[in-house]
């Protein structure tokens, strides 16, 4: 009976995402940053950017909330994120997910939803390559009703790390009490092993083959030439996220890599921006 009541409440509240057009583009020109001003107030589950270009004609996509970047990613990286999670992908409809449709729990589905406030300024910047002919961009979204408070902010950041030598490298990572990792993609066919250590204690450790085997066990898809650390692979979202925090301040990614040099890293997660209510 309790399940039936919960289902009736869900039907009456009409909270699930529904499609809306959010076309408000400026500066859609070759070699420039096209700017999408996104309507604020609703809660966003996903933003979709339609286009008439090749995927490689778009250099990056960046979202800024009140002038501060919280998403910086390439279309190919977004495609890799979708592919790994088993989410449908269309090259001409680039989807940036804040919620996660691959999760099996409600809290997992909606943990990273983008709550906007009427006082926010939220914009998306799409950098187009020079020389592209007659670019056309469209925008739509899956939205939900407004919420009174924003507790989490979704982040997808494309960055890099450095292996000083071939073999094992201890890479110090910022310890952030407010950041929770959903997935990390380390690009490079020569990345052989990852160990995450928190204040000297191993949190997780395995080879590329080990982690890929786990992905497939949980119906995820390994990405070619990429080391994937996916703590939410079992589908429960908030129960699986990796809290990127070391109480003693010593957080280390020990990476075994055949060759020295920089390597691209994509980090997807959520940042707590307001303490959760205690009652």
C-alpha positions as CSV (number, residue, x, y, z in Angstrom):
1,X,0.0,0.0,0.0
2,X,2.8,2.4,0.8
3,X,4.3,1.9,-2.7
4,X,0.9,2.7,-4.3
5,X,0.6,5.9,-2.2
6,X,4.1,6.9,-3.3
7,X,3.2,6.3,-6.9
8,X,0.0,8.3,-6.6
9,X,2.0,11.2,-5.0
10,X,4.5,11.1,-7.9
11,X,1.7,11.2,-10.5
12,X,0.0,14.1,-8.8
13,X,3.3,16.1,-8.4
14,X,4.3,15.7,-12.1
15,X,8.0,16.1,-11.2
16,X,9.7,14.1,-13.9
17,X,11.6,15.9,-16.7
18,X,9.8,17.3,-19.7
19,X,11.1,18.8,-22.9
20,X,11.3,22.6,-23.4
21,X,12.9,24.8,-26.1
22,X,15.5,27.2,-24.7
23,X,16.7,28.8,-28.0
24,X,18.4,32.1,-27.0
25,X,21.6,32.1,-29.0
26,X,23.9,35.0,-29.8
27,X,27.2,35.2,-31.8
28,X,26.8,32.0,-33.8
29,X,29.8,32.6,-36.0
30,X,32.7,30.6,-37.3
31,X,35.7,30.9,-35.1
32,X,33.7,32.5,-32.2
33,X,32.1,31.5,-29.0
34,X,28.4,31.1,-29.5
35,X,26.5,32.2,-26.4
36,X,23.3,30.5,-25.1
37,X,21.5,32.4,-22.3
38,X,19.5,29.8,-20.4
39,X,16.2,30.7,-18.8
40,X,16.6,30.4,-15.0
41,X,14.1,29.2,-12.4
42,X,13.5,25.6,-13.6
43,X,15.5,22.6,-12.5
44,X,17.5,21.2,-15.4
45,X,18.0,17.4,-16.0
46,X,19.7,17.8,-19.4
47,X,20.5,20.4,-22.0
48,X,20.7,19.4,-25.6
49,X,22.6,21.4,-28.3
50,X,21.5,20.7,-31.8
51,X,23.8,21.6,-34.7
52,X,24.5,21.1,-38.4
53,X,28.3,20.6,-38.1
54,X,30.8,17.7,-37.6
55,X,31.4,16.9,-33.9
56,X,35.0,18.0,-34.3
57,X,33.9,21.4,-35.6
58,X,33.0,22.3,-32.0
59,X,36.2,22.9,-29.9
60,X,34.5,23.0,-26.4
61,X,31.4,23.6,-24.5
62,X,31.5,25.6,-21.3
63,X,28.8,26.4,-18.8
64,X,29.2,29.4,-16.4
65,X,27.0,30.0,-13.4
66,X,27.1,33.7,-12.3
67,X,30.4,34.0,-14.3
68,X,32.1,31.0,-12.8
69,X,32.7,27.9,-15.0
70,X,31.4,24.6,-13.7
71,X,31.4,22.6,-16.9
72,X,34.2,22.6,-19.5
73,X,34.3,19.7,-21.9
74,X,34.6,18.7,-25.5
75,X,31.8,17.0,-27.5
76,X,33.9,13.9,-27.8
77,X,34.3,13.7,-24.0
78,X,30.5,14.0,-23.6
79,X,30.1,11.2,-26.2
80,X,32.5,9.1,-24.2
81,X,30.6,9.7,-21.0
82,X,27.3,8.7,-22.6
83,X,28.9,5.6,-24.3
84,X,30.4,4.4,-21.1
85,X,27.1,4.7,-19.2
86,X,25.1,3.0,-22.0
87,X,23.1,6.2,-22.8
88,X,21.9,6.8,-26.4
89,X,24.1,9.3,-28.3
90,X,23.4,11.3,-31.5
91,X,26.4,13.4,-32.9
92,X,24.0,16.1,-34.0
93,X,22.3,16.4,-30.7
94,X,25.0,17.0,-28.0
95,X,23.5,16.2,-24.6
96,X,24.9,17.5,-21.4
97,X,23.4,15.5,-18.5
98,X,23.1,16.9,-15.0
99,X,20.9,14.1,-13.8
100,X,22.0,10.6,-14.7
101,X,19.5,8.3,-16.6
102,X,21.8,5.3,-16.2
103,X,21.2,5.2,-12.4
104,X,18.7,2.7,-10.9
105,X,17.7,4.8,-7.9
106,X,15.8,8.1,-7.7
107,X,18.6,9.7,-5.7
108,X,21.1,8.5,-8.3
109,X,19.0,9.8,-11.2
110,X,18.6,13.3,-9.7
111,X,21.7,13.9,-7.6
112,X,23.3,16.2,-10.1
113,X,20.3,18.0,-11.4
114,X,20.9,21.7,-12.0
115,X,18.7,23.8,-9.7
116,X,18.6,27.4,-11.0
117,X,17.4,30.5,-9.1
118,X,15.7,33.5,-10.6
119,X,18.7,35.6,-9.4
120,X,21.1,33.4,-11.4
121,X,22.8,34.2,-14.7
122,X,23.5,30.9,-16.4
123,X,25.1,30.7,-19.8
124,X,26.5,28.1,-22.2
125,X,29.5,29.0,-24.5
126,X,30.1,26.8,-27.6
127,X,33.4,27.5,-29.4
128,X,33.1,26.9,-33.1
129,X,36.2,26.2,-35.3
130,X,37.3,28.9,-37.7
131,X,36.2,28.2,-41.3
132,X,33.0,26.2,-40.6
133,X,30.3,27.1,-43.1
134,X,26.9,28.5,-42.1
135,X,26.7,27.2,-38.5
136,X,23.3,26.6,-37.0
137,X,22.7,25.9,-33.3
138,X,19.5,25.0,-31.5
139,X,18.9,24.3,-27.8
140,X,16.4,22.4,-25.8
141,X,16.3,20.9,-22.3
142,X,14.6,18.4,-20.1
143,X,13.3,20.5,-17.2
144,X,11.5,20.0,-13.9
145,X,9.8,22.5,-11.5
146,X,11.7,25.0,-9.6
147,X,13.2,24.1,-6.2
148,X,13.6,26.4,-3.2
149,X,17.2,25.6,-2.5
150,X,20.3,24.5,-4.4
151,X,22.5,22.0,-2.5
152,X,24.6,20.5,-5.2
153,X,26.2,21.9,-8.4
154,X,27.1,19.5,-11.2
155,X,30.7,19.7,-12.5
156,X,32.3,18.2,-15.6
157,X,35.9,19.5,-16.0
158,X,38.4,18.6,-18.7
159,X,41.9,19.0,-17.3
160,X,45.3,17.1,-17.3
161,X,47.7,15.4,-15.0
162,X,51.5,14.9,-15.4
163,X,53.5,11.7,-15.1
164,X,57.0,12.7,-14.3
165,X,58.4,9.4,-15.3
166,X,57.5,6.0,-16.8
167,X,56.3,3.6,-14.1
168,X,54.6,4.7,-10.9
169,X,53.8,8.3,-10.2
170,X,52.3,9.7,-7.0
171,X,50.1,12.6,-8.1
172,X,48.8,14.9,-5.4
173,X,45.1,15.8,-5.8
174,X,43.3,18.6,-4.0
175,X,41.4,17.4,-1.0
176,X,38.0,19.0,-1.2
177,X,35.4,18.3,1.5
178,X,32.6,19.6,-0.7
179,X,33.4,17.5,-3.9
180,X,32.0,14.1,-4.8
181,X,33.3,12.2,-7.9
182,X,31.0,10.3,-10.2
183,X,33.5,9.3,-12.8
184,X,37.1,9.9,-13.9
185,X,38.4,9.2,-17.4
186,X,42.2,9.2,-17.8
187,X,43.2,9.2,-21.5
188,X,46.2,7.1,-22.6
189,X,46.6,3.5,-23.8
190,X,49.7,3.3,-21.6
191,X,48.0,3.9,-18.3
192,X,48.3,0.5,-16.6
193,X,47.2,0.9,-13.0
194,X,45.5,3.3,-10.6
195,X,45.6,3.4,-6.8
196,X,43.8,6.0,-4.8
197,X,45.3,6.7,-1.3
198,X,43.7,8.7,1.4
199,X,46.1,9.7,4.1
200,X,48.3,6.8,3.3
201,X,45.4,4.2,3.2
202,X,44.4,2.5,-0.1
203,X,40.8,3.4,-1.1
204,X,40.9,1.5,-4.4
205,X,43.5,-0.2,-6.5
206,X,43.5,-2.1,-9.8
207,X,44.8,-2.4,-13.3
208,X,43.1,-1.1,-16.4
209,X,41.9,-4.7,-17.2
210,X,40.5,-5.0,-13.6
211,X,38.5,-1.8,-13.9
212,X,37.2,-2.6,-17.4
213,X,36.1,-6.0,-16.2
214,X,34.1,-4.3,-13.4
215,X,32.5,-1.9,-15.9
216,X,31.3,-4.8,-18.1
217,X,30.0,-6.7,-15.1
218,X,27.7,-3.8,-14.3
219,X,26.7,-3.3,-18.0
220,X,28.9,-0.3,-18.6
221,X,31.2,0.1,-21.7
222,X,35.0,0.5,-21.5
223,X,36.3,3.3,-23.6
224,X,39.3,2.6,-26.0
225,X,42.6,3.9,-24.8
226,X,41.1,5.3,-21.6
227,X,41.4,4.3,-18.0
228,X,37.9,4.6,-16.4
229,X,37.3,4.9,-12.7
230,X,33.5,4.7,-12.2
231,X,32.5,4.5,-8.6
232,X,28.8,4.8,-9.5
233,X,28.9,1.9,-11.9
234,X,26.4,-0.2,-9.8
235,X,23.7,2.3,-10.4
236,X,23.0,3.8,-7.0
237,X,24.4,7.3,-7.4
238,X,24.9,8.9,-4.1
239,X,25.8,5.6,-2.4
240,X,28.7,5.1,-4.8
241,X,30.3,8.6,-5.3
242,X,33.9,9.0,-4.3
243,X,34.3,11.7,-1.7
244,X,37.4,13.5,-2.9
245,X,38.5,14.3,0.7
246,X,41.3,13.3,2.9
247,X,40.9,14.5,6.6
248,X,44.7,14.7,6.9
249,X,45.0,16.5,3.5
250,X,47.0,13.7,1.8
251,X,45.1,12.6,-1.2
252,X,47.2,10.8,-3.9
253,X,46.4,9.2,-7.2
254,X,49.2,6.6,-7.8
255,X,49.2,6.1,-11.5
256,X,51.4,3.6,-13.3
257,X,52.1,4.8,-16.8
258,X,54.5,3.4,-19.4
259,X,55.7,6.8,-20.6
260,X,56.3,10.1,-18.9
261,X,54.2,13.1,-19.9
262,X,51.0,14.9,-19.5
263,X,47.7,13.1,-20.0
264,X,44.1,14.4,-20.4
265,X,41.8,13.8,-17.5
266,X,38.0,14.2,-17.4
267,X,36.3,14.5,-14.0
268,X,32.6,14.4,-13.5
269,X,31.1,15.0,-10.1
270,X,28.9,17.2,-7.9
271,X,29.9,19.9,-5.5
272,X,28.0,20.6,-2.3
273,X,27.2,24.3,-2.3
274,X,25.0,24.4,0.8
275,X,24.8,22.1,3.8
276,X,22.0,19.6,3.7
277,X,19.2,20.2,6.3
278,X,19.5,18.1,9.4
279,X,15.8,17.8,10.1
